[in-house]
Amino acid sequence: MKKLFLIIGAPGSGKTTDAELIAKQNNQITHYSTGDMLRAEAASGSTLGKEIESYISKGLIVPIKIAIETIVNAIKKAPSDIIIIDGYPRSMEQLNALDEYLQTDSSLELGSVIEVRVSEETARDRVLGRARGADDNNEVFNNRMKVYTEPLAEIQDFYSAKNLLHVISGEGTIEEIVSEMESFIKTKI
């Protein structure tokens, strides 16, 4: 059985970096970033990529059908039984679609949802400092924060009720955050 860990956090919370480092240090763990997967498809210039780009460039959520298809394909192709996906879910619609999928696939279990919590100030400083793409500017950051925070309480409540939510502070050093997250994941596998 494959075990899935979801990492959520504000833009700039460090969730992708944390997950990448954990996967790099543990060959039995595979990491996928929904943002990276979607950005790669957008950069490919395909028809699907152009559609994805039209959402990403405005800081909007990519439609559920595209996101779920991307995630399910990644899980099925994963070379290990422990999978970390960061940046998902970002809406109740995404959460519900994944939850429905998990109920129909007995070969996959959700181990935990880890929230990397940072202040908006820290998130803004990190995002605007890295300027990875056209979506890293103040206006788009503000929209991305709004998109992230609007459904957050509902997402937290859903996973808390199932005893699956685990919160980690993203304000420390990368080493501290990765160590805490990795230790927690290892208690669940």
Salt bridges, closest charged atoms under 4 A:
ASP36 OD1 - ARG39 NH2 2.99
GLU69 OE1 - LYS65 NZ 3.91
ASP86 OD2 - HIS31 NE2 2.54
ASP99 OD1 - LYS162 NZ 3.55
GLU109 OE1 - LYS3 NZ 3.89
GLU115 OE2 - ARG117 NE 3.08
GLU120 OE2 - ARG124 NH2 3.02
ASP136 OD2 - ARG130 NE 3.65
ASP136 OD1 - ARG144 NH1 3.38
GLU150 OE2 - LYS146 NZ 3.43
GLU182 OE2 - LYS186 NZ 3.45
